[in-house]
């Protein structure tokens, strides 16, 4: 029976493994910036990746087009009906907005969760090559004033946040990543909870630490709470699919189906503006 | 010459892996082509070279994806090394042997990932990890073996992986 490794190789291996584990700890997401080598490589390969992905996307479009034709006509009719319905709702919402504005003025209430500043649209140029993490590389970086911790959204809802930036690319940590945590509330009952990713492949999210006495309804909407986190308030995230008691018995966990289809996402919106949090506490005596 | 060929194949694979491979996700998982190349190479060339190429490929992937540097490198090095140990013991011309080797090596690589995640303090429920990631990915990788098998079989005699110096 031959030995698996000689002593000399074992020492070498241990040093290598130790060094690599050390490197992993240093390069964990949340570090302030990428190493120059990484930055350079990412910036160099970005156009190439963008090209490949673009070719792939259009090729896929052409291949599935004939199959989708029949389906499209039916879908088109449904969509038209839905658009009419939504248009009505938008008018209604516009009305509410104006009313809200008037009432705010009456109350002299500071609107503190408007985003002060700009947003940039970025296209996704690469995805995490593995299955464990949910990260995208997008085509905007320091040159477009994207910084670490900028919130990333799409018209459908919350996508994630920026964790690393090079000059022309940024790495986005999706909410489905197990390393992601977002402060959220249930829109109906205003119950706070923490939104965690399970594993990026699964495409579902968990809203943990909900009070056990809280009545949770299926289909209830989850939005960001803006409390103690880098995410602005009121960004829609998803809907409650199911819920169960946590093993501790003190809390409930709700399984959330996100609004964003992360596998089909092509463009995202990065909020580069400064997020303003309310800085003054309400004075005593003016409790509602 | 052979080294260059393998490196170029790896680079192309890596670009595909990070871009268009996402289109063929099934149930949220995608195969790991880079791991497949590492496994095949190790099965042909033995453990030393298998481990070396695994480490190199993984390191390139880490640097490219901007994640933990060393995460893929360690996992792929381990798989490359262990597959390489089987190089002299198993019959190479049978596709079923290759199926088995790929499946086991993929599971092993994912388990190393999982252990590294624990070291890094990222919590994924073991049940989820096994059912939604480890086994599906291993199956998916195994399904892709026939595509590479012919190339692999031929290249042993002449072609991409042969020893011939230019």
Interface residues (C-beta under 8 A of the other chain):
Chain A: X4 X16 X17 X20 X21 X23 X24 X25 X26 X27 X28 X29 X34 X35 X37 X38 X41 X42 X45 X48 X49 X52 X53 X55 X56 X60 X125 X126 X127 X128 X129 X130 X131 X132 X133 X135 X137 X164 X166 X171 X178 X179 X198 X199 X200 X201 X202 X203 X263
Chain B: X14 X15 X16 X17 X18 X19 X20 X21 X22 X23 X25 X27 X28 X29 X30 X32 X34 X55 X61 X63 X64 X65 X66 X67 X68 X69 X70 X71 X72 X73 X74 X85 X113 X116 X117 X119 X120 X122 X123 X124 X125 X128 X129 X132 X133 X136 X137
